[in-house]
Amino acid sequence: MKTCFGHRRRHPAITLLKMTVWLALAAVVVWGVMLLWNWLMPALFTGARAIDYWQALGLIVLCRVLFGGGRGRWKGRRRWEGMSAEERQKLKQHFRGRHCGRPDEANPAGDQAP
């Protein structure tokens, strides 16, 4: 397997398998939320009704937006603002080296390192 800047490239079949597993896990979580809602809510609250799969997915998304949305985004921004110019440059160089074939100032031709 070829390497790029010291990192191994992932095989497309492995990436596809990982995506399939994540999608299957997400589907199981949505199905579980639907089952729990349909089991608990109508029994606990007289006005509650059963929901279908897509409503359960919408409920999960709504909860994510209301209770967990944006958590990681702002943390990184505060960290960036607290860095010195030297630390910022070092971080930029680190991330520049992670993208294979992308030209940068040090390597304008975009050649990959051996």
C-alpha positions in Angstrom: 0.0 0.0 0.0 1.4 3.4 -1.0 2.1 5.9 1.7 1.7 9.7 1.5 3.8 11.8 3.9 4.2 8.9 6.2 0.5 8.0 6.4 -1.0 4.8 4.8 -3.7 5.3 2.3 -7.0 3.6 3.1 -8.3 1.0 0.6 -11.6 2.1 -0.9 -13.3 -1.2 0.0 -12.4 -0.7 3.7 -13.8 2.8 3.6 -17.0 1.5 2.0 -17.3 -1.2 4.6 -16.8 1.3 7.5 -19.4 3.6 6.0 -21.9 0.7 5.7 -21.3 -0.3 9.3 -21.8 3.3 10.5 -25.1 3.6 8.5 -26.3 0.3 9.8 -25.5 1.4 13.4 -27.3 4.7 12.8 -30.4 2.8 11.5 -30.4 0.5 14.6 -30.2 3.6 16.9 -33.2 5.2 15.1 -35.1 2.0 15.2 -34.4 1.7 19.0 -35.6 5.2 19.6 -38.7 4.5 17.7 -39.4 1.3 19.8 -38.7 3.0 23.1 -40.9 5.9 22.2 -43.8 3.7 21.1 -43.4 1.5 24.2 -43.1 4.3 26.8 -44.7 7.5 25.7 -48.3 6.3 25.0 -48.3 4.4 28.3 -47.0 7.4 30.3 -48.9 10.2 28.6 -52.5 9.8 27.4 -52.0 12.4 24.5 -48.9 10.8 23.1 -49.1 8.7 20.0 -46.8 6.2 18.3 -44.2 7.5 15.8 -42.8 6.0 12.7 -39.1 5.6 11.7 -38.7 9.0 10.1 -40.3 10.8 13.0 -37.8 9.0 15.3 -35.0 10.2 13.1 -36.4 13.7 13.2 -36.6 13.5 17.0 -32.9 12.5 17.2 -31.9 15.3 14.9 -34.0 17.8 17.0 -32.4 16.6 20.2 -28.9 17.0 18.7 -29.7 20.5 17.6 -31.2 21.5 20.9 -28.9 19.7 23.4 -25.7 18.9 21.6 -25.3 21.1 18.5 -22.1 23.0 17.9 -20.2 21.6 20.8 -17.0 20.8 18.9 -17.0 23.8 16.6 -16.5 26.5 19.1 -13.9 24.7 21.2 -11.5 24.5 18.3 -12.0 28.2 17.5 -11.0 29.2 21.1 -8.0 27.0 20.9 -6.9 28.6 17.6 -7.2 32.1 19.1 -5.2 31.2 22.1 -2.2 29.9 20.0 0.9 31.9 19.3 1.9 32.6 15.7 4.5 29.9 15.8 2.1 27.3 17.1 -0.4 28.2 14.4 2.3 27.9 11.7 3.3 24.5 13.1 -0.3 23.3 13.1 -0.8 24.5 9.5 2.3 22.5 8.4 1.0 19.4 10.2 -2.4 19.5 8.4 -0.8 20.4 5.1 1.2 17.2 5.2 -1.9 15.1 5.8 -3.4 15.7 2.4 -1.8 13.6 -0.3 -1.0 15.3 -3.6 -2.1 18.8 -2.5 0.5 21.4 -3.5 1.7 23.7 -0.8 4.4 26.4 -0.5 7.2 24.0 0.3 6.2 21.7 -2.6 4.5 23.7 -5.4 4.6 20.8 -7.9 2.5 18.6 -5.6 4.9 15.7 -5.7 4.5 13.1 -3.1 7.3 12.4 -0.7 8.9 8.9 -1.0 
